[in-house]
Amino acid sequence: MSELKRKFTDFSSRGLTKDDMRYQASKKRMATVFIILSVLLIAAIALYLYSRTFAKMNPLIEAGIPIAEGSLGLVMARALPHLYGMIGAAVVLAFVSLSFQTVTQSRVLTPSMIGFDAVFVGTQTLIVFFLGARHPLFSNPFVNYIVTAGIMVVVSMFMFGAILRRQRNNIVFLLMFGLVLGGIVRSGSTYLQLLMTEGDFFQVMAATSVNVNNMNINIIWMVLPIIAAVVIATLIRHRRYNVMSLGPEQAKGLGIAYEREMRINLIIIAVGMSVATAMIGSLTFLGLLAVNASREIFKTYRHLPLFIGSAMMATLVLVAGQGVMEMMLGAIPVTVIIDLVGCTYVFYLILKENRV
């Protein structure tokens, strides 16, 4: 008690109020958490690189099989693009998930519920069905990504323009429309895939079954600048997110053009989701887990530390989880574990909010 009184006296002598004291203590706590997360991230990256290189080469060395000179460099050349892709996808998913939860005023929603992944599958299916798997719109990974991402953004902008109009906050109806649209597109894609030739069908399945183990590394160097643009565009708006988290009426009272900001944010979310979905596939619950874990750890309404913390948490979970799965020779895909934990956590959040 005497130590606490001494600290309080010190702060009072400097003219600091209790709110100032809480803020100073919160900043120190955040700095400690960021240091711990940084150390864990470095360890996770080291584990992943070890699992992709030495963990696979050591059995060959122990068996007396000679390793060709330069093999390590070749393995690293294949492992690093996957690492960059996982980091980029994890960061952009964390950013768009937090901004989406702020816009929707709900901790149990993710951007995937609007149907971005279904639009991605439907676009690939339509291209192959009408033009064939050899058409440049499908066979060229850069052209394919530009077309697919463009269609996803156009569809999302049409949804936002048609539903979020006349200065009304119809975000709940937008989510319902997205769920219905996703179901229709998935059903139509499945039907068209049944009508395809066997070769075209397998081409579509290979293009739409991208995941952490089957990442589309051909577009990584093209999408990394887009990811950086999404991250920067989101970070420079972090103070607006602080105000928008208070709710539509309070935000309007504080001078925020809420409907305009909501449309801009949803377009940024659409671009970010198109990047992540085209590169690494659907990771529905990764952003949700990272954002809610960050909220519980940092205990703040400020979005700047939440954005950074969520990105670090998502990267840690994805990279460390993939490293462990690689050590287990890919016995269980890391996405299965993430979805299992994510579903369980969503049920917990729903029950918790109902009790409140």
Secondary structure per residue as TSV (DSSP state, phi and psi in degrees):
chain	resnum	aa	ss	phi	psi
A	1	M	-	360.0	-40.6
A	2	S	H	-62.8	-35.8
A	3	E	H	-65.5	-41.4
A	4	L	H	-64.8	-41.2
A	5	K	H	-63.5	-39.3
A	6	R	H	-63.3	-43.6
A	7	K	H	-63.6	-40.9
A	8	F	H	-64.1	-40.5
A	9	T	H	-63.6	-40.4
A	10	D	H	-62.3	-45.5
A	11	F	H	-65.4	-40.1
A	12	S	H	-64.9	-38.1
A	13	S	H	-65.6	-23.8
A	14	R	T	-88.0	1.6
A	15	G	T	80.7	23.7
A	16	L	-	-94.2	137.6
A	17	T	-	-86.3	177.0
A	18	K	H	-63.4	-37.5
A	19	D	H	-63.5	-38.6
A	20	D	H	-63.4	-40.5
A	21	M	H	-63.2	-43.0
A	22	R	H	-63.8	-40.5
A	23	Y	H	-65.7	-41.3
A	24	Q	H	-63.4	-43.1
A	25	A	H	-64.7	-38.1
A	26	S	H	-65.1	-40.3
A	27	K	H	-63.0	-42.0
A	28	K	H	-64.3	-40.6
A	29	R	H	-65.0	-42.1
A	30	M	H	-62.2	-42.5
A	31	A	H	-61.2	-40.8
A	32	T	H	-63.7	-43.4
A	33	V	H	-64.2	-41.9
A	34	F	H	-63.2	-38.1
A	35	I	H	-64.8	-44.2
A	36	I	H	-63.2	-44.6
A	37	L	H	-63.1	-37.5
A	38	S	H	-63.8	-42.9
A	39	V	H	-63.3	-43.4
A	40	L	H	-65.1	-36.0
A	41	L	H	-65.1	-42.9
A	42	I	H	-61.7	-42.1
A	43	A	H	-65.1	-39.4
A	44	A	H	-65.7	-41.9
A	45	I	H	-64.1	-41.8
A	46	A	H	-62.9	-40.3
A	47	L	H	-63.4	-43.4
A	48	Y	H	-64.4	-45.7
A	49	L	H	-64.0	-38.3
A	50	Y	H	-65.0	-41.0
A	51	S	H	-66.7	-28.2
A	52	R	H	-88.6	-13.6
A	53	T	T	-119.5	-85.1
A	54	F	H	-65.4	-34.4
A	55	A	H	-62.7	-29.9
A	56	K	H	-90.1	-24.0
A	57	M	H	-88.6	-27.7
A	58	N	H	-59.7	-43.7
A	59	P	H	-59.0	-35.7
A	60	L	H	-67.8	-40.2
A	61	I	H	-65.8	-43.1
A	62	E	H	-65.1	-30.2
A	63	A	T	-81.2	-1.7
A	64	G	T	83.0	12.8
A	65	I	-	-83.2	123.3
A	66	P	-	-68.5	141.7
A	67	I	-	-102.1	124.9
A	68	A	-	-65.2	147.0
A	69	E	T	-65.7	133.5
A	70	G	T	90.5	0.8
A	71	S	H	-65.3	-38.6
A	72	L	H	-61.6	-41.2
A	73	G	H	-63.5	-38.8
A	74	L	H	-66.1	-41.4
A	75	V	H	-65.2	-42.5
A	76	M	H	-64.6	-35.3
A	77	A	H	-63.5	-28.0
A	78	R	H	-86.7	-30.9
A	79	A	H	-78.1	-37.7
A	80	L	H	-63.3	-44.5
A	81	P	H	-58.9	-37.7
A	82	H	H	-64.4	-39.5
A	83	L	H	-64.1	-45.9
A	84	Y	H	-61.1	-39.8
A	85	G	H	-65.0	-42.4
A	86	M	H	-64.4	-43.0
A	87	I	H	-63.7	-46.1
A	88	G	H	-62.4	-44.4
A	89	A	H	-66.2	-41.9
A	90	A	H	-63.0	-43.0
A	91	V	H	-64.7	-48.1
A	92	V	H	-68.9	-35.1
A	93	L	H	-65.8	-40.1
A	94	A	H	-64.0	-43.5
A	95	F	H	-65.1	-48.1
A	96	V	H	-71.4	-30.2
A	97	S	H	-67.6	-42.8
A	98	L	H	-65.7	-45.1
A	99	S	H	-65.4	-35.3
A	100	F	H	-67.2	-41.4
A	101	Q	H	-65.3	-35.1
A	102	T	H	-66.2	-41.7
A	103	V	H	-67.7	-41.6
A	104	T	H	-85.5	-9.3
A	105	Q	T	59.5	38.9
A	106	S	-	-146.9	140.0
A	107	R	S	-92.5	-2.4
A	108	V	S	-109.0	9.4
A	109	L	-	-108.8	150.5
A	110	T	-	-133.1	157.3
A	111	P	G	-61.5	-24.1
A	112	S	G	-62.1	-21.1
A	113	M	G	-70.4	-15.1
A	114	I	G	-79.4	-16.1
A	115	G	-	102.6	26.6
A	116	F	H	-62.9	-43.3
A	117	D	H	-65.1	-35.5
A	118	A	H	-67.2	-39.2
A	119	V	H	-64.2	-37.5
A	120	F	H	-61.9	-47.9
A	121	V	H	-64.5	-42.0
A	122	G	H	-64.4	-38.6
A	123	T	H	-63.6	-46.8
A	124	Q	H	-61.7	-40.5
A	125	T	H	-65.4	-43.6
A	126	L	H	-65.4	-40.2
A	127	I	H	-61.3	-47.0
A	128	V	H	-70.3	-38.5
A	129	F	H	-65.3	-41.9
A	130	F	H	-94.1	-29.3
A	131	L	H	-112.5	-20.4
A	132	G	-	95.3	157.7
A	133	A	T	-72.2	-17.7
A	134	R	T	-89.4	-5.6
A	135	H	S	-67.7	141.9
A	136	P	H	-56.8	-28.0
A	137	L	H	-62.6	-22.2
A	138	F	H	-109.3	-42.8
A	139	S	H	-75.6	-30.4
A	140	N	S	-84.1	113.7
A	141	P	H	-63.6	-32.9
A	142	F	H	-72.5	-47.4
A	143	V	H	-63.4	-40.9
A	144	N	H	-61.5	-42.1
A	145	Y	H	-66.2	-43.6
A	146	I	H	-60.6	-44.6
A	147	V	H	-65.9	-45.8
A	148	T	H	-64.6	-47.4
A	149	A	H	-63.6	-39.3
A	150	G	H	-62.0	-43.5
A	151	I	H	-64.6	-40.9
A	152	M	H	-62.3	-41.3
A	153	V	H	-69.0	-41.7
A	154	V	H	-63.3	-44.0
A	155	V	H	-61.3	-44.0
A	156	S	H	-65.2	-40.6
A	157	M	H	-65.8	-35.8
A	158	F	H	-64.0	-43.3
A	159	M	H	-61.9	-45.3
A	160	F	H	-66.8	-40.0
A	161	G	H	-70.3	-34.2
A	162	A	H	-79.5	-31.3
A	163	I	H	-100.1	-42.8
A	164	L	S	-94.0	66.7
A	165	R	-	-122.7	169.9
A	166	R	T	57.4	37.0
A	167	Q	T	57.2	38.0
A	168	R	-	-118.2	142.9
A	169	N	-	-94.8	88.8
A	170	N	-	-104.2	43.0
A	171	I	H	-65.9	-32.7
A	172	V	H	-66.4	-43.6
A	173	F	H	-64.5	-34.8
A	174	L	H	-61.0	-43.2
A	175	L	H	-64.8	-42.8
A	176	M	H	-63.1	-42.7
A	177	F	H	-62.9	-40.3
A	178	G	H	-63.9	-40.7
A	179	L	H	-63.9	-43.9
A	180	V	H	-65.4	-44.6
A	181	L	H	-60.5	-42.3
A	182	G	H	-60.4	-42.2
A	183	G	H	-65.4	-41.6
A	184	I	H	-64.8	-45.7
A	185	V	H	-64.9	-41.4
A	186	R	H	-63.0	-42.7
A	187	S	H	-65.0	-44.1
A	188	G	H	-64.4	-38.2
A	189	S	H	-64.5	-42.4
A	190	T	H	-61.9	-41.0
A	191	Y	H	-64.8	-44.7
A	192	L	H	-66.2	-34.8
A	193	Q	H	-65.8	-30.7
A	194	L	H	-69.3	-25.1
A	195	L	H	-87.7	-8.7
A	196	M	S	-77.7	164.7
A	197	T	-	-71.8	164.1
A	198	E	H	-62.0	-40.9
A	199	G	H	-64.5	-45.6
A	200	D	H	-64.2	-37.1
A	201	F	H	-61.7	-47.0
A	202	F	H	-66.6	-31.8
A	203	Q	H	-64.5	-43.6
A	204	V	H	-65.4	-42.7
A	205	M	H	-62.9	-38.1
A	206	A	H	-67.4	-36.4
A	207	A	H	-76.0	-31.6
A	208	T	H	-98.4	-4.2
A	209	S	-	-101.8	29.5
A	210	V	-	-66.3	139.4
A	211	N	-	-151.7	-168.0
A	212	V	S	-63.2	-37.2
A	213	N	T	-81.1	-23.5
A	214	N	T	-123.8	58.0
A	215	M	-	-77.1	146.7
A	216	N	-	-83.7	81.9
A	217	I	G	-76.6	-8.7
A	218	N	G	-66.9	-24.5
A	219	I	G	-108.3	7.3
A	220	I	H	-60.1	-47.6
A	221	W	H	-69.9	-19.3
A	222	M	H	-84.0	-34.6
A	223	V	H	-88.5	-19.5
A	224	L	H	-59.1	-42.8
A	225	P	H	-62.3	-33.8
A	226	I	H	-67.1	-41.4
A	227	I	H	-61.1	-43.1
A	228	A	H	-61.6	-39.5
A	229	A	H	-65.2	-41.3
A	230	V	H	-63.2	-43.8
A	231	V	H	-63.1	-45.7
A	232	I	H	-65.2	-44.0
A	233	A	H	-62.0	-32.6
A	234	T	H	-77.2	-42.0
A	235	L	H	-64.4	-39.3
A	236	I	T	-70.9	-9.7
A	237	R	T	-105.9	14.6
A	238	H	H	-64.5	-32.7
A	239	R	H	-69.1	-33.4
A	240	R	H	-67.3	-36.3
A	241	Y	H	-63.4	-36.1
A	242	N	H	-58.4	-41.6
A	243	V	H	-74.6	-41.7
A	244	M	H	-64.5	-26.0
A	245	S	T	-67.3	-15.5
A	246	L	T	-74.6	-19.0
A	247	G	-	118.4	161.8
A	248	P	H	-59.9	-47.8
A	249	E	H	-66.1	-44.9
A	250	Q	H	-65.3	-39.4
A	251	A	H	-64.7	-41.6
A	252	K	H	-63.5	-39.4
A	253	G	H	-64.7	-25.3
A	254	L	T	-94.9	10.4
A	255	G	T	95.5	11.0
A	256	I	-	-90.6	127.8
A	257	A	-	-76.9	87.9
A	258	Y	H	-62.5	-48.6
A	259	E	H	-63.5	-41.5
A	260	R	H	-63.2	-45.7
A	261	E	H	-63.3	-37.4
A	262	M	H	-65.1	-41.3
A	263	R	H	-65.1	-43.3
A	264	I	H	-61.4	-44.1
A	265	N	H	-64.9	-40.0
A	266	L	H	-68.0	-32.2
A	267	I	H	-68.1	-42.3
A	268	I	H	-60.6	-41.5
A	269	I	H	-62.6	-41.3
A	270	A	H	-61.9	-43.0
A	271	V	H	-63.9	-45.9
A	272	G	H	-62.0	-42.9
A	273	M	H	-67.3	-35.6
A	274	S	H	-63.9	-38.4
A	275	V	H	-64.3	-51.6
A	276	A	H	-64.6	-42.2
A	277	T	H	-67.1	-42.2
A	278	A	H	-69.2	-29.4
A	279	M	H	-90.2	-42.8
A	280	I	H	-128.1	-0.1
A	281	G	-	88.1	-169.2
A	282	S	-	-86.8	121.2
A	283	L	-	-122.6	77.3
A	284	T	T	-59.8	-42.0
A	285	F	T	-102.8	-2.0
A	286	L	H	-64.9	-49.1
A	287	G	H	-63.5	-39.8
A	288	L	H	-62.2	-45.1
A	289	L	H	-63.6	-46.2
A	290	A	H	-64.5	-43.3
A	291	V	H	-65.8	-45.9
A	292	N	H	-70.4	-33.9
A	293	A	H	-65.2	-39.2
A	294	S	H	-65.1	-40.6
A	295	R	H	-60.9	-41.9
A	296	E	H	-68.7	-34.4
A	297	I	H	-78.8	-45.7
A	298	F	H	-86.8	-25.3
A	299	K	-	52.2	52.1
A	300	T	-	-143.4	155.5
A	301	Y	S	-92.6	-12.7
A	302	R	-	-69.4	127.8
A	303	H	H	-81.2	-22.4
A	304	L	H	-61.2	-54.0
A	305	P	H	-66.0	-29.3
A	306	L	H	-68.4	-40.4
A	307	F	H	-61.6	-49.8
A	308	I	H	-65.8	-44.4
A	309	G	H	-63.8	-41.4
A	310	S	H	-64.2	-41.3
A	311	A	H	-63.0	-41.6
A	312	M	H	-67.2	-40.2
A	313	M	H	-64.5	-45.0
A	314	A	H	-63.4	-43.4
A	315	T	H	-63.4	-42.0
A	316	L	H	-61.2	-46.1
A	317	V	H	-64.1	-46.3
A	318	L	H	-70.3	-47.5
A	319	V	H	-69.8	-46.4
A	320	A	H	-64.5	-41.8
A	321	G	H	-63.3	-41.7
A	322	Q	H	-67.1	-36.7
A	323	G	H	-62.0	-42.9
A	324	V	H	-65.2	-42.0
A	325	M	H	-64.7	-35.8
A	326	E	H	-65.3	-38.6
A	327	M	H	-65.0	-29.5
A	328	M	T	-90.5	14.3
A	329	L	T	61.8	33.6
A	330	G	T	66.2	33.0
A	331	A	S	-59.9	-40.2
A	332	I	S	-132.3	126.3
A	333	P	-	-61.4	140.6
A	334	V	H	-64.3	-28.2
A	335	T	H	-64.9	-31.1
A	336	V	H	-65.3	-43.2
A	337	I	H	-64.4	-43.5
A	338	I	H	-62.3	-44.0
A	339	D	H	-65.9	-38.7
A	340	L	H	-64.2	-48.6
A	341	V	H	-66.0	-38.6
A	342	G	H	-64.2	-44.4
A	343	C	H	-60.2	-44.4
A	344	T	H	-61.3	-41.5
A	345	Y	H	-69.1	-34.8
A	346	V	H	-62.9	-43.3
A	347	F	H	-59.7	-41.2
A	348	Y	H	-63.3	-43.8
A	349	L	H	-64.5	-40.7
A	350	I	H	-62.7	-46.2
A	351	L	H	-64.0	-38.5
A	352	K	H	-65.6	-44.5
A	353	E	H	-68.0	-33.2
A	354	N	H	-67.3	-36.1
A	355	R	H	-67.1	-36.4
A	356	V	-	-68.1	360.0
